[in-house]
Amino acid sequence: MSLPRRVPWASLSQLEQVYNAIYTTEDWEFSIKRLAAWKFAVGLPHALDAALSLLVASETDRNYVNSTAKLAARHAYGLAVVRFVNGLVDPLQVGVYARSISSIAVQIGLPLGLVEMRHACTHEELPSLETLREGIKTALSWLEQNYFLPTLAKNNQIPRSTPPIAPLLKRYKALMKTLVRDRSLQRSMQGELDLSLRSFEAWIGEAAVAAWNIWDSDGIERVSWALEKLSNALTQSGGLVPVAKKKQPTTIDASNVDIWSPLLVHIQDRHPEFGAILAESLITATVTFPDETDGAENAPRGPGYYNCISGWLLWIISHWSDIPDCDADSVTLLLFRSIPRDKSIPDHVTRLLALLKVTIPQVTSIVEPLEQVLLSAEEQKSKWALDSLALMQNRLDSLQSAPQTTIDVSASSEPRLTGWRLLSQETGWKECPIGT
């Protein structure tokens, strides 16, 4: 689930003012003051923080009046470039194995000249003042094309092309099936298995890079987005759930656990938030109604699918109970919060609740009261019918036809209450969601 993103501007028009001041009128003093005020109030995403550093260095260079200040200007430019590149690249080092800065720069479209300039400013002789000035212009141009314009166009919620995960899952599944059938191949195929597991780490890093236009804060949210995409792919038929219906038992079997548990444990060890994300994806799939189709197979989900999904939920509870939001109580409460209130409770959800009470007795004290709330709400829905409007109208007519008591209100300035009345579109009533 994507959380709301906090931004320093009250409206995009304020960000547009800053953009125009930087790139159109070159009123950098206004831009620096506005960005500094935002930074003091709520903090800045790295793109704006880097823009502030670049502008301050450039404005300082403008105010230098003698040649003795050139070295100070070079240092200011060099620090701004180092912070600019490091802030873009470091959050994307999300895997166990470090990636080169140049490879990440290529993926996000960052000019390699800036990477080389960052290396020179950090480890070698400072570049010349003219070279640094050109680098600052290149950095500001990159921010314009990759941050300001996409944000102002309101397309920052559209991710770049995410690398496909299906081939990795298919390759891993085929490899594990071979190992499960013949344990003697474990040693000879261990290298291939390790390579397959590392490929998922690489995919998570690449997917986080592809999510660059979704969040411009630290890399944690982008990694969570990638893990959510992976979890959704796992819940499709052909992932944690076998495609063939004859292979979908009443719950997950030992061979299915042997195939997928190494991958789940591998990702969980490297990303502690994965367990909670996977549990949420499984619950989302659980509360899906049988008439809704599976996006991967474009076919209705049958009882076997839900049985397997429920089995994996129980597996998470039993194996990862010490992980936040993966214990029985948290999963149960999340399940109840996810059940739609506008439809009847699906049979597979009822079976899962019964299975929870049998398998994990300690959740009975939570499940039973919540079941009563759901059943009570469902009974209330079943009692409501169109005839209820007629009954309410009859009650209103009887109340209005009752003898009225005369009350002298001449001595009171308070308006007389007219009681309940039925509103209609003729009287000016219209549907209006709360908050609009």
Buried (B, 14 or more C-beta within 10 A) or exposed (E): EEEEEEBBBEEBEBBBBBBBBBBEEEBBEBBBEBBBEBBEEEEBBBBBBBBBBBBBBBBBBEEBEEEEBEEEBBBBBBBBBBBBBBBBBEBBBBBEEEBEBBEBBBBBEBBEBBBBBBBBBBEEEBBEBEBBBBBBEBBBEBBBEBBBBBBBEEEBEEBBEBBEBEEBBEBBBEBBEEBBEEEEBEEEBEEBBEEBBBBBBBBBBBBBBBBBBBBBBEBEBBBBBBBBBBBBBBBBBBBBBBBEEEEBEEBBBEBBBBBBBBBBBBBBEBBEBBBBBBBBBBBBBBBBEBEEEBEBBEEEBBBBBBBBBBBBBBBBBEBBBEBEBBBBBBBBBBBBEBBEEEEEBBEBBBBBBEBBBEBBEEBEEBBEEBBEEBEEBBEEEEEEEEEEEEEEEEEBEEEEEEEEEEEEEEEEEEEEEEEEEEEEEEEEEEEEEEEE
